[in-house]
Each structure stands twice: as C-alpha cells, then as structure tokens.
C-alpha cells in the first residue's frame, strides 16, 4: 500500500489557497508607520510586493519579507509613475498593475527556473537574454548570442564561505556588496564588465553562480542579478523551516474562470438565473437551464439555441452526465480564425469530488454551412481558460493534463502540467510545444517551483512527475530527470504496480502483478502521455 502523503505535500490545495494575499481589496502599508503596517501584512504579500517592485525598477534590494521605509518609498515611486494616488498604501488596483508590470518584465527576459542536477542547484536564469546553454567547467552555463553576457553555476567542495569571499575581494575593485553569515552577493568592475558573484555555504560545499555582462547593460542586468540571487537554491529538498505560503499579490483564486483579459463575450447561468441571451456580432445565443426532478434530487440541464442573423443554425445541450449541471458558462470566442464565425462554447460543472467541468463547442466551418458540435473534453475542477498567448488574434484553450492527478501520489500532492489546445479544422490539437508558448510555460514552471519551495514539496513523486513533464516541454528534460533520480521518494509506491501481461490491474492475476521503481514507471507513463 502507498503511504499517506504528509499535509505539507498537498500541492494543488496549497496552490489554490496561496492566491488570497489581499484582504478586502486593500492592504494598508502605512498610516502608523512601517512597523505597524508589517503586523497587518502577511509575509507572503510583503515578499511578492518587494519582488514586483524590484522588477518594476523601484526597489533595489533582495526581497526579505520585512516591510520598511525603502519598500514604502518604492511603492510611492511606482504609484507616482503610474499616475496613481501616492499614498504608500497598496490598493487592489496597485496590486493588479504591479503584478502585470512584473510579469511583463520577467517575460521580456525569459526568466526560467533551471536545474543544475550535477551540482544539485535550482536557480532562475534570464533565458531570453542568455539563450545558449551548455555545461561549463564549473557547472551549467548560459550565454548571450554575442558571448558578452554569461552566467555559470559552480560548486566548490572545499573551503569556507569566508575564505571564498576574501578570495573574491582580493585585487578587484568592489562596487557593491551584500554579505550575510551564510551567503554573499558581490559586484565587481572588471575593465568595463560587471561581474556578480553569489555564493552560499551548505553543509558540504560552497555553491553559487557568476554572472557577467557589459557595464553598458547594467540598467537591464542589475535587477536580474538580485532576482537570480534571491531565487538561488543550493539545497533543494532540504528542510528550510516552517512551511510558508508562496509569495502572492493575487486578489483571489482565478482557477476555472475565463481570463478577463482575453475578451470573449460570456454569460453565466445557475439556479438563480435560468435564462439569458448572449450576442456578438451576427451570432446570438439563447440559453436556458431546464430544472428536472430526478427522484429526491434536482438536475439542471443546460440548453442553447444558436442563431446567425436571427436564423436558427443549431442547438447544443448537456447530455449523458451523471449529475447534471449545477452552473453553466456560455461564451462566444474566436478559436479558429479560418472559419466563418467565432465559436460558441458551453461549459458546465457537473459536481462531484475533484470533478468535472464539461466543455462542448459549436463551430461553423464556412458561411452558410452547417454548424457542428465538437466535444471539448472534461476538466478537473474549474473550466479551462481562453488565452491568446501567441498574439495571433485567436484564442487557445488552456488547461491541465489531468492524467497526472493520482498517478503517483495523492490528488492534492500531484501536479498536472499545463496543456494548450487549438481548434484546427474542427478538431482540438495539442500545441503546447509550439515555441510561441514557451513564455507561458516558463511562467507556469516558475510558479511551480515557487510553491514547491514554500510548501517543502520537492521530494513528492507527484510534484516530480509533473516537473519532468513540464521541463520536457521546454527542452530541459535531461536535467530534470537527473534531478528526479536524486530526490524522488523511494518509500511511496503509489502508481507503481503493473501487470506483466498488459492487462488492467483490476483483472490481473496476482502472480502477474509486479511493482516497478518510480523512474521506470514514470518513463512508461510519460511516453504513453506524449512527453518523449
């Protein structure tokens, strides 16, 4: 029997709970001064605020989770530049805008959490700036196309942090230092080249990185060096003290809702609103929910009538679902720019544990032609999102690969990697590996590591399975696999039993059952799921 996973490994629940950092739409930073404000702010919110202000260019130090005058001054500078009320208080709109600015800045440099499996190091790297990846003499190495900017991890098996700090300082003009008992970040000026050297002392070694770039690029790289240093982890999986919420500036959990920035016309029906109409251009949808008594229970059956120029072209209704719908979302959204009209999408939540949102699409291949129904699949929990990540004017369906849930750990301890589908010629096609979606995958990977470090979930097999799958989508599967071999939980046998004859386990004779090592079981699973 598989062991019960510890609560600290409950990945999905923690991810959903982590999105509640703002209270009542306003976090007060100051009326009574920084000390008083700090008491009212969660540490996770302060960390997220400092990180966002670093990327906006207003904060010049690593995030430490302690609210002080420098953080409040940085917020005021941001508010002034954004033509917001300069109050030193963080409103919901400030938080939204800060999050947006920081996300754009990280996306522009391609910030991606990478693994140096040999050195057992996890660190964020600006991959859009440092595209060339290799293994250097010290560790993993990344460089710009012209070779003028470079980054390399290192491990020094002997010596102490103080000895290495003295060595770094010797004979070089130091321009800035941030020294703590267990780490340092020193910036040097080497004949027109800025050199950042960051080192951390672990139990058995000194680990760190060296970043070099032309002094003319200092404005761009200085905040990157600080962000890389604060995200540098030389001991992934080690006990780092009490579990914490991941840093977050989110107002609320948006899982399962349509992305408000995406722009589709949408309508929600439930037991309090049984009818409605949705119009976008020439397309109109008349929607209703029929209330059907089923013994002692009540089912809500959604039905749509779709019209073009007020002429009925089709109907779409829920069917064959064990519980019936409890809520309904209808959208008119452009999923296939090659056909005559935007698509009509019906999603409805059927209820049940960890389940299920069903999606059905209605699409017209050509003007005057018949509209046809397309099965959009079912999704764990909330609905998929619509997003135009590649900015081509049509939206993709963004969801998760739910096959990973329960596969190698408890439901809440499993990570389902992101999946992006595009409607092409009446079929949903998986386009997750398209290079235009790499920035999105990087953001999801960064969020995953952020949570895993906060929740101490590095050695959960459910986390590691999803991590390797996501890294393979980004072309980093080899390092991720080597990392997994160092960190997987050998005591957890969930999902490892198989049948030698290939039969399903529930019909497999006992003598043909065997338990595989986790890496072997995962390798076969990834192949079957399309993660080569």
Secondary structure, 3 states (H helix, E strand, C coil): CCCCCCHHHCHHHHHHHCCCCCCCCEECCCCCCHHHHHHHCCHHHHHHHHHHHHHHCCCCCCCCCCCCHHHHHHHHHHHHHCCCCCCCCEEHHHHHHHHHHHHHHHHHHCEEEEEECCCCEEEEEECCCCCEEEECCCCEEEECCCCCCEEEEEEECCCCHHHHHHHHHCCCCEEEEEEECCEEEEEEEECCEEEEEEEEECCCCEEEEEEEEEHHHHHHHHHHHHHHHHHCECCCCCCCCCCCCCCCCCCCCCCCCCCCCCCCEEEEEECCECEEEEEECCEEEEEEEEEEEECCEEEEEEEEEEEECCEEEEEEECCCCCCCECEEEEEEECCCCCCCCCEEEEEEECCCCCCCEEEEEEEECCCCCCEEEEEEEEECCCCCEEECCCCCCCCEEEEECHHHCCCCCCHHHCCCCEEEEEEECCEEEECCCCHHHHHHHHHHHHHHHHHHHHHCCCCCHHHHHHHHHHHHHCCCHHHHHHHHHHHCCCCCCCCCEEECCCCCHHHCCHHHEEECCHHHHHHHHHHHCCCC
